[in-house]
Amino acid sequence: MRNISHIQLKDLEEIDVDDADQEFEIDGDDYRVKKKKEYYERSKVMSALCLVKEKISSFFKTITSTNTRKAILLALLAIVFISFTIIISLATKASHPINNSIYSDIKLPGWIKPIHYLAHVETDLTNFKFNGTIVATLNITKDENYIVIHSDSLDIESIYLEALDKDYDFNQYPTTTNPIKSSNDLLVPDKIVYDSNNTYYILTFNPLKGLVQKGDQYFNLYLNYNANLTDSLRGLYRSSYKDPQTSQTKWIALTQFEPTDARSAFPCFDEPALKARWTIWMTISKEYQSLSNMNEKSSTLSTADDNQMLIKYETSPIMSTYLVCMVIHQFDYKKDEIQLEDGKNILLRIWYPTYLVNGASYPLEVAKNVTMFYNKYFNINYPLAKMDLIAIPDFSAGAMENWGLITFRNTDLLFDPSTSSIESKERVAEVVAHEIAHQWFGNLVTMKWWNDLWLNEGFATFMSYKAIQNSVPDFDTSFYFIYSEKQVGQNLDSRASTHSISNNYTSVLDIESSFDGITYSKGASVISMLESILQIENVDYFQIGIQNYLKKYSYSNAATNDLWECLSNAAGDKQIVPVDQFMKSWVNTPGLPIIHVNYKDDSFHLTQNKYVIGGNASFDIDDSVWTISLESQDFCGISTQLFDHKAIDIAESTDSDCLGLFLLNPQAKGFYRIFYDSVSLDNIIGSLNSKNVISEHGKIQLVDDYISFTKASILEPNKIFEILQYTSNVQELNPVFWKTVFKGLTYISDHMITQSCHHQLQLYIQNLINKGLLEKIDFEEEPKNDNEKLLRKVAIAMGSYFEIENINQYLRATWMENKDTPEKIDIELRPSLYQSIVRSGGYEEYEWVYQIYLNTKSINEREDALRALGEPSDMSLIYRSLNMLIDGSVKHQDFGDLFYGLATNPYSIIQSWYFVKENFSYLSKNLLAADLARYMNIYAASFDSQELYQDFDNFFNVVHPGVIPDQPKEITLETIKANIQWIKNNSNKICKWLSN
């Protein structure tokens, strides 16, 4: 699954909230307050009645055929009434909690293994309901008398257990949802206990223990159920969109299961290690189409209703429950094929609402290219016959890697070159490549438990950039990997409340909250670092090890140590340190190291400590030691050595031509920060000014390190300005470099906004941007390539945000010229233009952007407009935007676009916070918990007073405890504290420096 951080960040106007907004691949992360355990019993008679209903019907017709028989019927009804009263009485008594539950572990028992599921689901997109039957073929190996199975928010109507004959071939899966044996041979539960904390049923069958002892190891478990189609964005839910041609609302039903929501669509054994084959049947209205993981096998009229179709799909390979997918829709598609060397073909299809047809060609091209790349890189062909990629209007994540049917948020799959920006194009390529990587790493080989989620997501993130670099033209992803992944991971990992990549999470809430920047971005970064040390003597032992791993564990489950073993065996004695030893500190230790460089007596003395923003990173605060493959550069080149102790000395070169530069991490591969002493840093700054020896990657790393040190208050802010002075003399034309600078300058400026010298600071930053960037761009000349377009875009965004007059005048003039023809506005200019006119304008400008938001057919332009609507300075317009969050104007999945503007707009910060508190009941009910937690962190980026800290703390720890997960809450409170401390430490220093 892919995160949705992109929809919650301003397009290039990066408001630094320490990247805690990363939602990953689930980015279905809501938190429902759990009830106490509920226990109840159901009479065996109730299930038996379902089995013999036809016999009862026949009996009823017979007994009413004469008056005598009718009298007998009345007597029978009296008996039934008395029996029913007794049953209700017993059930009521049993509804009280029982203290001696026979099973209470959070994980399911290991002696029950699903072999196959036959799942028949019937959806009703008129009344928004669904019902189904699940037939689970089970292998039970322990002589217990109960079965534990997950189910959440489903109304279970009947349950039967069928013991299969000893000669039953369990490879021959059920072809009907009706039991094979007669009703007399079926077991119904003697007791049913539901544990709502763990969302599973404990089904007691008294004869089961004896059957297992007799060698009847295989059983079919039949469950009939029904539920509602809701807007929850999880389980089997509904989504909608308005067809712009007809203004008709069209509905979709689809699934989103990762991590623990398959149980909300059908009862199942909902853990990643409990893989099974799946046969999916869907009954749908004839006006709809359906898709599932596998190819359609047959389509026939439903026997119950000739307005419905019964669609049957081929049986899948064994796979985890969270990868099962169903979609009922009215979409169109574009298709292509990949021809394999063995003569087989892979069908590729991009599905989309008809009016978004122009967005389908590019993702189809990317999907084909990256799939062919992965086939070759992994040396294993994509194992299914087809791959569908479908755009969904309402989707909690960026995308989800369901095997053979990958679901996407509209903006993460579709790219219309006439309305979408270059960054949208890159984002689409990255998300498509990410999800397709999962088809091998995650689907073919799956983690055993969610503690290794980072391996799935970190690896897919890492591979997506590699795939794009090698198979999609126009992008140099190495820079964007640093900005979008490494910087995100390092910022989050610098917090005291960070967590290790690998964890021991078992609860649903903790599992859901682990889809974050540590799991994705740090995970990808340390895998990239590992790859760099396993490419030895022109041999890619990393790739060899990955191929061995996938072959060894195909259609199975593996843990982190299994991967380390395969990689280590591939490299053998060529590795500088065993893989597991190298990775242990990076995976199991929370946080990252800071390396201090001190030059003395012709030697560089290096020490490593844990780096914490908010603490004092210049002192050793714990005993953590990371195993670091340390790269260092002088004027003669780059050398590498192992750094796995608290301190190390590196002798200065004896060659005079090499002297004058000592730079660590010159290619920015290492996941650590470097703090240089004044001598070493001055030499580096001199090299930036005079010699072209430091790579663009190295410059980005250096600037990001020193921005972080400024945030950590271990460096006076003027130092970052001193470093950046070289840009007045040397052209820096890398957009990622300037995006990194933009993020740092924004942090400093926003936290100084209430200080007396803020105007002076603004003038200083304006001068820096003018000399370093704006004066070197000819705005009258059309950019020649994508890099020039992006550089121009960054320059405009920076100039507008920091209120450089000629930039805002340029934007306003462009708007005035194109008010009646907004489609003529440069796509790359559009985000800054919309924000600028709303920020500096009034009702007319706001209403113009609002109408764009309501009426545009472009999904990307709608995003740009919604973000801009968070920028007004007029209080009435601010309240108008706030009310959009509760009046249905904004889809719940898009709240982040508006929240970011409103919560970082200095005119609306406090009003936004009051609004959240006043409408918290609505927000908490309709937003997923992870989203709500991220939105709250936006406020933390702006809050900088003790009063606001106490207000936030009281609201979430006293008034509404337990509504958002603990770790995001801790990060938020920690961020507010850091803001308060930063202003205390730095505001006077900055004002004094500016006055000199």
CORSUL-V328171 format. One record per pair of residues at least 24 apart in sequence whose ideal C-beta (glycine too) atoms are under 7 Angstrom apart, sorted by sequence separation. I is the first residue (numbers start at 1). GAP is how many residues later the second one is. If there is no record, write none. Layout:
i:I gap:GAP
i:I gap:GAP
//
This chain:
i:1 gap:24
i:3 gap:24
i:114 gap:24
i:115 gap:24
i:162 gap:24
i:229 gap:24
i:284 gap:24
i:389 gap:24
i:461 gap:24
i:634 gap:24
i:720 gap:24
i:866 gap:24
i:949 gap:24
i:952 gap:24
i:1 gap:25
i:2 gap:25
i:113 gap:25
i:161 gap:25
i:283 gap:25
i:284 gap:25
i:332 gap:25
i:346 gap:25
i:492 gap:25
i:493 gap:25
i:542 gap:25
i:545 gap:25
i:635 gap:25
i:774 gap:25
i:811 gap:25
i:812 gap:25
i:1 gap:26
i:112 gap:26
i:113 gap:26
i:160 gap:26
i:161 gap:26
i:235 gap:26
i:334 gap:26
i:363 gap:26
i:434 gap:26
i:437 gap:26
i:492 gap:26
i:544 gap:26
i:545 gap:26
i:635 gap:26
i:661 gap:26
i:811 gap:26
i:846 gap:26
i:913 gap:26
i:160 gap:27
i:234 gap:27
i:283 gap:27
i:284 gap:27
i:334 gap:27
i:434 gap:27
i:437 gap:27
i:560 gap:27
i:634 gap:27
i:949 gap:27
i:112 gap:28
i:160 gap:28
i:236 gap:28
i:336 gap:28
i:489 gap:28
i:633 gap:28
i:634 gap:28
i:638 gap:28
i:666 gap:28
i:667 gap:28
i:808 gap:28
i:866 gap:28
i:870 gap:28
i:936 gap:28
i:948 gap:28
i:949 gap:28
i:111 gap:29
i:159 gap:29
i:235 gap:29
i:236 gap:29
i:281 gap:29
i:282 gap:29
i:406 gap:29
i:488 gap:29
i:489 gap:29
i:493 gap:29
i:541 gap:29
i:666 gap:29
i:668 gap:29
i:769 gap:29
i:819 gap:29
i:869 gap:29
i:878 gap:29
i:111 gap:30
i:159 gap:30
i:234 gap:30
i:235 gap:30
i:281 gap:30
i:334 gap:30
i:338 gap:30
i:434 gap:30
i:437 gap:30
i:541 gap:30
i:632 gap:30
i:633 gap:30
i:667 gap:30
i:668 gap:30
i:769 gap:30
i:822 gap:30
i:834 gap:30
i:838 gap:30
i:867 gap:30
i:870 gap:30
i:871 gap:30
i:878 gap:30
i:882 gap:30
i:111 gap:31
i:281 gap:31
i:293 gap:31
i:433 gap:31
i:632 gap:31
i:663 gap:31
i:667 gap:31
i:674 gap:31
i:717 gap:31
i:779 gap:31
i:830 gap:31
i:834 gap:31
i:838 gap:31
i:846 gap:31
i:866 gap:31
i:870 gap:31
i:933 gap:31
i:937 gap:31
i:949 gap:31
i:293 gap:32
i:336 gap:32
i:399 gap:32
i:489 gap:32
i:632 gap:32
i:661 gap:32
i:666 gap:32
i:668 gap:32
i:673 gap:32
i:800 gap:32
i:808 gap:32
i:835 gap:32
i:839 gap:32
i:842 gap:32
i:866 gap:32
i:869 gap:32
i:870 gap:32
i:895 gap:32
i:932 gap:32
i:933 gap:32
i:940 gap:32
i:137 gap:33
i:280 gap:33
i:292 gap:33
i:338 gap:33
i:398 gap:33
i:488 gap:33
i:489 gap:33
i:534 gap:33
i:541 gap:33
i:591 gap:33
i:593 gap:33
i:631 gap:33
i:633 gap:33
i:668 gap:33
i:769 gap:33
i:796 gap:33
i:831 gap:33
i:835 gap:33
i:838 gap:33
i:867 gap:33
i:878 gap:33
i:882 gap:33
i:886 gap:33
i:909 gap:33
i:943 gap:33
i:279 gap:34
i:292 gap:34
i:338 gap:34
i:401 gap:34
i:430 gap:34
i:433 gap:34
i:630 gap:34
i:631 gap:34
i:675 gap:34
i:770 gap:34
i:830 gap:34
i:834 gap:34
i:838 gap:34
i:839 gap:34
i:843 gap:34
i:863 gap:34
i:867 gap:34
i:871 gap:34
i:873 gap:34
i:892 gap:34
i:904 gap:34
i:937 gap:34
i:941 gap:34
i:946 gap:34
i:112 gap:35
i:356 gap:35
i:430 gap:35
i:433 gap:35
i:486 gap:35
i:536 gap:35
i:589 gap:35
i:593 gap:35
i:608 gap:35
i:631 gap:35
i:663 gap:35
i:673 gap:35
i:738 gap:35
i:769 gap:35
i:793 gap:35
i:797 gap:35
i:800 gap:35
i:870 gap:35
i:892 gap:35
i:896 gap:35
i:903 gap:35
i:929 gap:35
i:933 gap:35
i:937 gap:35
i:940 gap:35
i:944 gap:35
i:945 gap:35
i:112 gap:36
i:137 gap:36
i:279 gap:36
i:290 gap:36
i:291 gap:36
i:346 gap:36
i:399 gap:36
i:403 gap:36
i:485 gap:36
i:489 gap:36
i:631 gap:36
i:665 gap:36
i:700 gap:36
i:704 gap:36
i:711 gap:36
i:766 gap:36
i:792 gap:36
i:796 gap:36
i:800 gap:36
i:831 gap:36
i:835 gap:36
i:886 gap:36
i:895 gap:36
i:899 gap:36
i:903 gap:36
i:929 gap:36
i:933 gap:36
i:936 gap:36
i:940 gap:36
i:943 gap:36
i:944 gap:36
i:137 gap:37
i:278 gap:37
i:290 gap:37
i:351 gap:37
i:401 gap:37
i:534 gap:37
i:606 gap:37
i:689 gap:37
i:700 gap:37
i:703 gap:37
i:707 gap:37
i:765 gap:37
i:904 gap:37
i:277 gap:38
i:278 gap:38
i:290 gap:38
i:347 gap:38
i:401 gap:38
i:430 gap:38
i:536 gap:38
i:608 gap:38
i:631 gap:38
i:685 gap:38
i:688 gap:38
i:696 gap:38
i:699 gap:38
i:703 gap:38
i:710 gap:38
i:766 gap:38
i:900 gap:38
i:904 gap:38
i:917 gap:38
i:937 gap:38
i:109 gap:39
i:135 gap:39
i:277 gap:39
i:346 gap:39
i:347 gap:39
i:348 gap:39
i:349 gap:39
i:350 gap:39
i:351 gap:39
i:352 gap:39
i:429 gap:39
i:485 gap:39
i:486 gap:39
i:607 gap:39
i:631 gap:39
i:789 gap:39
i:896 gap:39
i:899 gap:39
i:903 gap:39
i:924 gap:39
i:944 gap:39
i:108 gap:40
i:277 gap:40
i:288 gap:40
i:289 gap:40
i:346 gap:40
i:351 gap:40
i:403 gap:40
i:485 gap:40
i:585 gap:40
i:586 gap:40
i:607 gap:40
i:689 gap:40
i:700 gap:40
i:732 gap:40
i:762 gap:40
i:895 gap:40
i:920 gap:40
i:277 gap:41
i:278 gap:41
i:288 gap:41
i:289 gap:41
i:340 gap:41
i:346 gap:41
i:401 gap:41
i:534 gap:41
i:585 gap:41
i:606 gap:41
i:685 gap:41
i:689 gap:41
i:696 gap:41
i:762 gap:41
i:135 gap:42
i:225 gap:42
i:276 gap:42
i:288 gap:42
i:401 gap:42
i:585 gap:42
i:605 gap:42
i:606 gap:42
i:628 gap:42
i:688 gap:42
i:103 gap:43
i:179 gap:43
i:275 gap:43
i:389 gap:43
i:429 gap:43
i:533 gap:43
i:728 gap:43
i:43 gap:44
i:102 gap:44
i:133 gap:44
i:159 gap:44
i:161 gap:44
i:223 gap:44
i:275 gap:44
i:282 gap:44
i:284 gap:44
i:605 gap:44
i:606 gap:44
i:628 gap:44
i:724 gap:44
i:728 gap:44
i:103 gap:45
i:275 gap:45
i:582 gap:45
i:727 gap:45
i:731 gap:45
i:174 gap:46
i:278 gap:46
i:280 gap:46
i:282 gap:46
i:429 gap:46
i:581 gap:46
i:603 gap:46
i:604 gap:46
i:152 gap:47
i:454 gap:47
i:603 gap:47
i:721 gap:47
i:151 gap:48
i:163 gap:48
i:170 gap:48
i:272 gap:48
i:454 gap:48
i:603 gap:48
i:604 gap:48
i:724 gap:48
i:41 gap:49
i:150 gap:49
i:151 gap:49
i:166 gap:49
i:426 gap:49
i:533 gap:49
i:602 gap:49
i:603 gap:49
i:41 gap:50
i:150 gap:50
i:151 gap:50
i:166 gap:50
i:168 gap:50
i:272 gap:50
i:363 gap:50
i:452 gap:50
i:577 gap:50
i:602 gap:50
i:40 gap:51
i:149 gap:51
i:270 gap:51
i:363 gap:51
i:451 gap:51
i:148 gap:52
i:149 gap:52
i:164 gap:52
i:269 gap:52
i:363 gap:52
i:451 gap:52
i:530 gap:52
i:735 gap:52
i:742 gap:52
i:41 gap:53
i:163 gap:53
i:268 gap:53
i:362 gap:53
i:451 gap:53
i:530 gap:53
i:576 gap:53
i:40 gap:54
i:148 gap:54
i:149 gap:54
i:164 gap:54
i:360 gap:54
i:426 gap:54
i:451 gap:54
i:39 gap:55
i:40 gap:55
i:115 gap:55
i:118 gap:55
i:164 gap:55
i:359 gap:55
i:450 gap:55
i:735 gap:55
i:739 gap:55
i:746 gap:55
i:39 gap:56
i:118 gap:56
i:146 gap:56
i:147 gap:56
i:163 gap:56
i:164 gap:56
i:359 gap:56
i:735 gap:56
i:738 gap:56
i:742 gap:56
i:116 gap:57
i:120 gap:57
i:146 gap:57
i:162 gap:57
i:359 gap:57
i:382 gap:57
i:39 gap:58
i:146 gap:58
i:161 gap:58
i:162 gap:58
i:356 gap:58
i:358 gap:58
i:502 gap:58
i:604 gap:58
i:635 gap:58
i:733 gap:58
i:39 gap:59
i:118 gap:59
i:145 gap:59
i:262 gap:59
i:331 gap:59
i:461 gap:59
i:735 gap:59
i:37 gap:60
i:145 gap:60
i:161 gap:60
i:162 gap:60
i:262 gap:60
i:358 gap:60
i:380 gap:60
i:461 gap:60
i:526 gap:60
i:36 gap:61
i:145 gap:61
i:383 gap:61
i:450 gap:61
i:453 gap:61
i:458 gap:61
i:160 gap:62
i:262 gap:62
i:352 gap:62
i:366 gap:62
i:370 gap:62
i:374 gap:62
i:378 gap:62
i:457 gap:62
i:458 gap:62
i:461 gap:62
i:462 gap:62
i:611 gap:62
i:145 gap:63
i:159 gap:63
i:259 gap:63
i:327 gap:63
i:362 gap:63
i:366 gap:63
i:370 gap:63
i:374 gap:63
i:457 gap:63
i:461 gap:63
i:145 gap:64
i:159 gap:64
i:199 gap:64
i:257 gap:64
i:258 gap:64
i:450 gap:64
i:144 gap:65
i:257 gap:65
i:363 gap:65
i:367 gap:65
i:371 gap:65
i:454 gap:65
i:458 gap:65
i:462 gap:65
i:577 gap:65
i:597 gap:65
i:143 gap:66
i:158 gap:66
i:317 gap:66
i:362 gap:66
i:366 gap:66
i:370 gap:66
i:374 gap:66
i:453 gap:66
i:457 gap:66
i:458 gap:66
i:462 gap:66
i:576 gap:66
i:156 gap:67
i:157 gap:67
i:257 gap:67
i:366 gap:67
i:597 gap:67
i:157 gap:68
i:459 gap:68
i:143 gap:69
i:156 gap:69
i:157 gap:69
i:255 gap:69
i:363 gap:69
i:367 gap:69
i:454 gap:69
i:458 gap:69
i:595 gap:69
i:142 gap:70
i:143 gap:70
i:155 gap:70
i:255 gap:70
i:154 gap:71
i:155 gap:71
i:255 gap:71
i:140 gap:72
i:155 gap:72
i:254 gap:72
i:154 gap:73
i:254 gap:73
i:147 gap:74
i:153 gap:74
i:252 gap:75
i:253 gap:75
i:141 gap:76
i:252 gap:76
i:140 gap:77
i:252 gap:77
i:325 gap:77
i:595 gap:77
i:597 gap:77
i:139 gap:78
i:324 gap:78
i:327 gap:78
i:594 gap:78
i:597 gap:78
i:599 gap:78
i:139 gap:79
i:140 gap:79
i:323 gap:79
i:592 gap:79
i:593 gap:79
i:594 gap:79
i:595 gap:79
i:596 gap:79
i:597 gap:79
i:598 gap:79
i:138 gap:80
i:250 gap:80
i:323 gap:80
i:325 gap:80
i:592 gap:80
i:597 gap:80
i:599 gap:80
i:137 gap:81
i:138 gap:81
i:594 gap:81
i:599 gap:81
i:325 gap:82
i:137 gap:83
i:138 gap:83
i:597 gap:83
i:319 gap:84
i:135 gap:85
i:136 gap:85
i:502 gap:85
i:586 gap:85
i:501 gap:86
i:502 gap:86
i:135 gap:87
i:500 gap:87
i:500 gap:88
i:133 gap:89
i:134 gap:89
i:500 gap:89
i:236 gap:90
i:295 gap:90
i:500 gap:90
i:104 gap:91
i:133 gap:91
i:295 gap:91
i:499 gap:91
i:101 gap:92
i:106 gap:92
i:498 gap:92
i:132 gap:93
i:374 gap:93
i:498 gap:93
i:131 gap:94
i:373 gap:94
i:131 gap:95
i:613 gap:95
i:617 gap:95
i:130 gap:96
i:533 gap:96
i:618 gap:96
i:129 gap:97
i:130 gap:97
i:291 gap:97
i:370 gap:97
i:373 gap:97
i:617 gap:97
i:373 gap:98
i:493 gap:98
i:494 gap:98
i:613 gap:98
i:616 gap:98
i:103 gap:99
i:129 gap:99
i:130 gap:99
i:291 gap:99
i:493 gap:99
i:613 gap:99
i:102 gap:100
i:128 gap:100
i:129 gap:100
i:101 gap:101
i:128 gap:101
i:370 gap:101
i:369 gap:102
i:490 gap:102
i:369 gap:103
i:173 gap:104
i:445 gap:104
i:445 gap:105
i:455 gap:105
i:123 gap:106
i:130 gap:106
i:173 gap:106
i:366 gap:106
i:444 gap:106
i:452 gap:107
i:50 gap:108
i:445 gap:108
i:452 gap:108
i:455 gap:108
i:293 gap:109
i:445 gap:109
i:448 gap:109
i:128 gap:110
i:245 gap:110
i:293 gap:110
i:294 gap:110
i:440 gap:110
i:444 gap:110
i:447 gap:110
i:448 gap:110
i:47 gap:111
i:152 gap:111
i:153 gap:111
i:156 gap:111
i:244 gap:111
i:293 gap:111
i:444 gap:111
i:445 gap:111
i:446 gap:111
i:448 gap:111
i:47 gap:112
i:151 gap:112
i:152 gap:112
i:241 gap:112
i:243 gap:112
i:293 gap:112
i:47 gap:113
i:150 gap:113
i:154 gap:113
i:292 gap:113
i:445 gap:113
i:291 gap:114
i:151 gap:116
i:496 gap:116
i:150 gap:117
i:494 gap:117
i:149 gap:118
i:150 gap:118
i:494 gap:118
i:495 gap:118
i:496 gap:118
i:149 gap:119
i:150 gap:119
i:494 gap:119
i:496 gap:119
i:149 gap:120
i:150 gap:120
i:323 gap:120
i:319 gap:124
i:125 gap:126
i:320 gap:126
i:125 gap:128
i:123 gap:130
i:52 gap:131
i:51 gap:132
i:134 gap:132
i:136 gap:132
i:134 gap:133
i:132 gap:134
i:134 gap:134
i:48 gap:135
i:51 gap:135
i:532 gap:137
i:254 gap:138
i:48 gap:140
i:252 gap:140
i:256 gap:140
i:529 gap:140
i:47 gap:141
i:528 gap:141
i:529 gap:141
i:173 gap:142
i:258 gap:142
i:529 gap:142
i:44 gap:144
i:256 gap:144
i:121 gap:145
i:526 gap:145
i:44 gap:146
i:525 gap:146
i:42 gap:147
i:119 gap:147
i:41 gap:150
i:42 gap:150
i:41 gap:151
i:117 gap:151
i:256 gap:151
i:40 gap:152
i:241 gap:152
i:239 gap:153
i:240 gap:153
i:254 gap:153
i:753 gap:153
i:39 gap:154
i:239 gap:154
i:114 gap:155
i:239 gap:155
i:38 gap:156
i:37 gap:158
i:38 gap:158
i:37 gap:159
i:117 gap:159
i:119 gap:159
i:37 gap:160
i:114 gap:160
i:116 gap:160
i:125 gap:160
i:35 gap:161
i:108 gap:161
i:113 gap:161
i:115 gap:161
i:116 gap:161
i:117 gap:161
i:118 gap:161
i:119 gap:161
i:120 gap:161
i:121 gap:161
i:122 gap:161
i:123 gap:161
i:233 gap:161
i:34 gap:162
i:114 gap:162
i:117 gap:162
i:119 gap:162
i:233 gap:162
i:234 gap:162
i:34 gap:163
i:108 gap:163
i:125 gap:163
i:233 gap:163
i:107 gap:164
i:108 gap:166
i:377 gap:166
i:378 gap:168
i:379 gap:168
i:378 gap:169
i:380 gap:170
i:275 gap:171
i:380 gap:171
i:378 gap:172
i:272 gap:174
i:272 gap:175
i:273 gap:175
i:272 gap:176
i:273 gap:176
i:272 gap:177
i:490 gap:181
i:490 gap:183
i:486 gap:185
i:482 gap:186
i:259 gap:191
i:751 gap:193
i:30 gap:202
i:125 gap:203
i:30 gap:204
i:28 gap:205
i:121 gap:205
i:123 gap:205
i:28 gap:206
i:494 gap:214
i:482 gap:215
i:479 gap:217
i:487 gap:217
i:482 gap:218
i:478 gap:219
i:479 gap:221
i:28 gap:228
i:751 gap:228
i:761 gap:229
i:764 gap:230
i:751 gap:231
i:26 gap:232
i:751 gap:232
i:755 gap:232
i:26 gap:233
i:28 gap:233
i:757 gap:233
i:761 gap:233
i:757 gap:234
i:760 gap:234
i:752 gap:235
i:756 gap:235
i:755 gap:236
i:318 gap:237
i:757 gap:237
i:317 gap:238
i:752 gap:238
i:260 gap:248
i:260 gap:251
i:259 gap:252
i:259 gap:253
i:483 gap:253
i:482 gap:254
i:479 gap:255
i:480 gap:256
i:483 gap:256
i:1 gap:257
i:479 gap:257
i:483 gap:257
i:713 gap:268
i:713 gap:269
i:717 gap:269
i:711 gap:271
i:713 gap:272
i:717 gap:272
i:713 gap:273
i:716 gap:273
i:717 gap:273
i:718 gap:275
i:273 gap:284
i:272 gap:285
i:474 gap:312
i:614 gap:360
i:614 gap:363
i:422 gap:364
i:614 gap:364
i:613 gap:365
i:29 gap:367
i:422 gap:367
i:614 gap:367
i:28 gap:368
i:422 gap:368
i:26 gap:370
i:27 gap:370
i:26 gap:371
i:27 gap:371
i:25 gap:372
i:25 gap:373
i:25 gap:374
i:25 gap:375
i:4 gap:393
i:4 gap:394
i:2 gap:395
i:3 gap:395
i:1 gap:396
i:2 gap:396
i:2 gap:397
i:1 gap:398
i:1 gap:399
i:107 gap:399
i:1 gap:400
i:106 gap:400
i:106 gap:401
i:4 gap:405
i:421 gap:406
i:422 gap:406
i:420 gap:407
i:421 gap:407
i:419 gap:408
i:2 gap:410
i:11 gap:412
i:515 gap:415
i:513 gap:417
i:512 gap:418
i:6 gap:421
i:2 gap:429
i:2 gap:432
i:25 gap:432
i:2 gap:433
i:24 gap:433
i:424 gap:436
i:419 gap:439
i:421 gap:439
i:420 gap:440
i:419 gap:441
i:416 gap:442
i:419 gap:442
i:414 gap:445
i:411 gap:448
i:410 gap:449
i:411 gap:449
i:411 gap:452
i:513 gap:452
i:513 gap:454
i:513 gap:455
i:509 gap:456
i:22 gap:466
i:499 gap:468
i:19 gap:469
i:497 gap:470
i:19 gap:472
i:20 gap:472
i:18 gap:473
i:19 gap:473
i:497 gap:473
i:18 gap:474
i:497 gap:474
i:495 gap:476
i:18 gap:477
i:497 gap:477
i:31 gap:478
i:496 gap:478
i:495 gap:479
i:29 gap:483
i:26 gap:486
i:29 gap:486
i:27 gap:488
i:26 gap:489
i:25 gap:490
i:24 gap:491
i:23 gap:492
i:24 gap:492
i:22 gap:494
i:22 gap:495
i:24 gap:495
i:24 gap:496
i:394 gap:497
i:396 gap:497
i:19 gap:498
i:22 gap:498
i:395 gap:498
i:22 gap:499
i:394 gap:499
i:355 gap:502
i:3 gap:517
i:396 gap:532
i:244 gap:613
i:233 gap:660
i:233 gap:695
i:14 gap:725
i:12 gap:727
i:16 gap:727
i:14 gap:728
i:14 gap:729
i:16 gap:730
i:15 gap:731
i:16 gap:731
i:14 gap:732
i:12 gap:781
i:12 gap:782
i:13 gap:784
i:12 gap:785
i:13 gap:788
i:12 gap:819
i:11 gap:820
i:13 gap:822
i:11 gap:853
i:7 gap:856
i:11 gap:856
i:10 gap:857
i:15 gap:885
i:8 gap:888
i:7 gap:889
i:15 gap:889
i:7 gap:890
i:10 gap:890
i:9 gap:891
i:8 gap:892
i:30 gap:898
i:31 gap:898
i:29 gap:899
i:30 gap:899
i:28 gap:900
i:29 gap:900
i:29 gap:901
i:29 gap:902
i:26 gap:904
i:23 gap:907
i:23 gap:908
i:23 gap:911
i:21 gap:913
i:20 gap:914
i:21 gap:916
i:20 gap:917
i:17 gap:920
i:17 gap:921
i:17 gap:923
i:17 gap:924
i:16 gap:925
i:8 gap:926
i:15 gap:926
i:33 gap:929
i:31 gap:932
i:31 gap:934
i:20 gap:948
i:20 gap:951
i:18 gap:957
//
